[in-house]
Amino acid sequence: MLAKGTENEQVREAQARLRQLGHFHRSPTAFYGAMTAEAVSAFQGKKGLPATGEVDAATWRALVAATRRPTGDELRPPTTNEVDTPDQRCMTGRVLCISKESRTLAWMVDGKVVSAMDVRFGAVNTPTREGTFKVDRKEVEWKSTLYHSDMPYSMFFSGGQAVHYSADFAARGYNGGSHGCVNVRDKDRLATVFSQVKVGDKVVVHW
């Protein structure tokens, strides 16, 4: 059984298969959230199965029968993740809207996406905090005092947690994780957003 909260490679495969059928409109994340549940419900409805939003044995068999085995690129697309539907807290004002499910950051002004980019988050022992925050300071160049790693274009929003460029993310992708910060791998795009964001702008981190 796959259901909300599950995070494993079978979820990633299910998302890739649902994407083949046009039910899942973003890159597979391996995390089973609301968008995955909605995609599963839509598939179940088309197949005449109970639309529970959870993958039981019958749903998995139907999904496998209706699709082909995903390729490596389908499981981990090299292209930018599709932006998640913005959280309602992101729909007014100037907001860094950060989705853990789609692994995206959208810089939004008055409900419109100005720029978007891929992000990754903290590892299990150093999770990125969720909630509503504000940018309390910005640093073009910064080195972590705890971990001694470079953090260019840092926008701090919760203690030592910040949105910043990560050379490791650019090199290794989702094979690594941060110490709680929101890592960005597109340095040029982040630099542009950094120049636009002001101290006091809202930051929303959500599933």
C-alpha positions as CSV (number, residue, x, y, z in Angstrom):
1,M,0.0,0.0,0.0
2,L,1.3,3.4,-1.0
3,A,-0.4,6.4,0.7
4,K,0.2,10.0,1.8
5,G,3.4,10.2,3.7
6,T,5.1,7.3,2.0
7,E,8.5,8.1,0.6
8,N,10.4,5.4,-1.4
9,E,11.4,4.4,-4.9
10,Q,8.1,2.6,-5.6
11,V,6.4,6.0,-5.1
12,R,8.8,7.5,-7.6
13,E,8.0,4.7,-10.1
14,A,4.2,5.2,-9.6
15,Q,4.6,9.0,-10.2
16,A,6.6,8.3,-13.4
17,R,4.0,5.9,-14.6
18,L,1.1,8.3,-13.8
19,R,3.1,11.0,-15.6
20,Q,3.2,8.8,-18.7
21,L,-0.6,8.8,-18.6
22,G,-0.9,12.6,-18.1
23,H,-2.1,12.3,-14.5
24,F,1.0,13.6,-12.8
25,H,2.4,16.9,-14.1
26,R,5.7,17.2,-12.4
27,S,9.0,15.4,-11.9
28,P,8.9,12.3,-9.6
29,T,10.0,13.1,-6.1
30,A,9.5,9.7,-4.4
31,F,7.3,11.5,-1.8
32,Y,3.5,10.6,-1.7
33,G,1.7,13.9,-1.1
34,A,-1.6,15.5,-2.0
35,M,-0.7,15.9,-5.7
36,T,0.2,12.2,-6.0
37,A,-3.0,11.2,-4.2
38,E,-5.1,13.3,-6.6
39,A,-3.3,11.7,-9.6
40,V,-4.0,8.2,-8.3
41,S,-7.6,9.1,-7.7
42,A,-8.0,10.3,-11.3
43,F,-6.4,7.1,-12.6
44,Q,-8.6,4.9,-10.4
45,G,-11.7,6.8,-11.6
46,K,-10.8,6.1,-15.2
47,K,-10.2,2.5,-14.5
48,G,-13.4,2.0,-12.5
49,L,-11.6,1.4,-9.3
50,P,-12.5,2.9,-6.0
51,A,-11.0,6.4,-6.0
52,T,-9.3,6.2,-2.7
53,G,-6.2,8.1,-3.7
54,E,-4.1,5.2,-2.3
55,V,-2.3,2.6,-4.3
56,D,-3.4,-0.9,-3.3
57,A,-2.5,-4.1,-5.1
58,A,-5.3,-3.8,-7.7
59,T,-4.4,-0.2,-8.5
60,W,-0.7,-1.1,-8.9
61,R,-1.5,-3.9,-11.3
62,A,-3.7,-1.6,-13.4
63,L,-1.1,1.1,-13.4
64,V,1.7,-1.4,-14.5
65,A,-0.6,-2.8,-17.2
66,A,-1.4,0.6,-18.6
67,T,2.2,1.9,-18.8
68,R,5.7,0.8,-19.6
69,R,8.7,0.6,-17.3
70,P,10.0,4.2,-16.7
71,T,13.4,5.0,-18.0
72,G,16.1,6.5,-15.9
73,D,15.4,10.0,-17.3
74,E,11.7,9.5,-16.5
75,L,12.4,8.6,-12.9
76,R,14.9,11.4,-12.4
77,P,14.3,14.0,-15.2
78,P,17.3,16.2,-16.0
79,T,14.9,19.1,-16.7
80,T,13.6,21.6,-14.2
81,N,10.8,20.4,-11.9
82,E,7.3,21.7,-12.7
83,V,6.2,24.3,-10.2
84,D,3.7,23.2,-7.6
85,T,0.3,24.9,-7.3
86,P,1.1,27.8,-5.0
87,D,0.1,27.6,-1.4
88,Q,-2.6,30.1,-0.5
89,R,-0.2,31.9,1.7
90,C,1.9,32.7,-1.4
91,M,-0.9,34.5,-3.3
92,T,-0.5,38.0,-1.9
93,G,2.6,40.3,-1.7
94,R,6.2,39.4,-2.3
95,V,6.9,35.7,-1.5
96,L,9.5,33.0,-1.8
97,C,7.1,30.1,-2.2
98,I,8.9,26.9,-1.6
99,S,7.3,23.5,-2.1
100,K,8.8,20.4,-0.6
101,E,6.6,18.1,-2.7
102,S,7.6,19.4,-6.1
103,R,11.1,20.5,-4.9
104,T,10.6,24.0,-6.4
105,L,11.0,27.6,-5.3
106,A,8.8,30.2,-7.0
107,W,9.5,33.9,-6.5
108,M,6.1,35.4,-6.6
109,V,4.8,39.0,-6.6
110,D,1.0,39.6,-6.1
111,G,0.1,36.0,-7.0
112,K,2.2,35.7,-10.2
113,V,5.3,33.6,-10.6
114,V,8.2,35.8,-11.6
115,S,10.9,33.1,-11.5
116,A,11.1,29.5,-10.5
117,M,13.9,27.0,-9.8
118,D,14.8,23.6,-8.5
119,V,15.6,23.2,-4.8
120,R,16.6,20.5,-2.4
121,F,16.2,20.4,1.4
122,G,17.7,19.3,4.6
123,A,18.5,15.6,5.3
124,V,16.5,13.6,7.8
125,N,18.6,14.7,10.8
126,T,18.6,18.4,9.7
127,P,15.2,19.1,8.2
128,T,14.2,22.3,6.6
129,R,11.6,24.0,8.8
130,E,8.1,24.4,7.4
131,G,5.9,27.4,7.9
132,T,5.7,31.1,7.2
133,F,8.8,33.3,7.7
134,K,10.4,36.5,6.6
135,V,13.8,37.2,5.0
136,D,15.7,38.6,7.9
137,R,19.0,39.2,6.2
138,K,20.8,38.8,2.9
139,E,24.5,38.0,2.2
140,V,26.0,37.8,-1.3
141,E,28.9,35.8,0.1
142,W,28.6,33.7,3.3
143,K,30.4,30.7,4.8
144,S,28.5,28.5,7.3
145,T,29.9,29.0,10.8
146,L,28.7,25.5,11.7
147,Y,29.6,23.5,8.6
148,H,32.2,25.8,7.0
149,S,30.5,25.5,3.5
150,D,30.1,28.3,1.1
151,M,26.6,29.8,0.9
152,P,26.5,32.4,-2.0
153,Y,23.4,34.5,-2.4
154,S,22.1,33.6,1.1
155,M,18.6,34.8,2.1
156,F,18.2,33.9,5.7
157,F,14.6,33.2,6.9
158,S,14.7,31.0,10.1
159,G,17.8,31.2,12.3
160,G,20.7,29.8,10.3
161,Q,18.4,28.4,7.6
162,A,18.6,30.2,4.3
163,V,17.9,29.9,0.6
164,H,21.3,29.9,-1.1
165,Y,23.3,28.5,-4.1
166,S,24.8,25.1,-3.5
167,A,27.7,23.9,-5.7
168,D,27.2,20.4,-4.3
169,F,23.5,20.5,-5.5
170,A,24.7,21.6,-8.9
171,A,27.2,18.8,-9.0
172,R,25.3,15.9,-7.3
173,G,21.7,16.8,-7.6
174,Y,19.3,15.0,-5.3
175,N,22.0,12.5,-4.3
176,G,22.8,14.8,-1.4
177,G,21.0,17.1,1.0
178,S,21.5,20.3,3.0
179,H,21.9,20.9,6.7
180,G,18.5,22.5,6.7
181,C,18.9,25.2,4.1
182,V,17.1,25.4,0.9
183,N,19.7,24.7,-1.8
184,V,19.5,26.1,-5.3
185,R,21.5,24.8,-8.2
186,D,20.9,27.5,-10.8
187,K,23.3,30.2,-9.7
188,D,22.5,32.8,-12.3
189,R,18.7,32.5,-11.8
190,L,19.2,32.8,-8.0
191,A,21.4,35.8,-8.4
192,T,18.7,37.6,-10.3
193,V,16.0,36.7,-7.7
194,F,18.5,37.7,-4.9
195,S,18.7,41.2,-6.4
196,Q,14.9,41.5,-6.4
197,V,14.1,40.1,-2.9
198,K,14.1,42.6,0.0
199,V,14.6,42.0,3.7
200,G,11.1,41.6,5.1
201,D,9.7,39.7,2.1
202,K,7.7,36.6,3.0
203,V,9.0,33.0,2.8
204,V,6.6,30.1,2.8
205,V,7.9,26.5,3.1
206,H,5.1,23.9,2.6
207,W,4.3,20.4,1.3
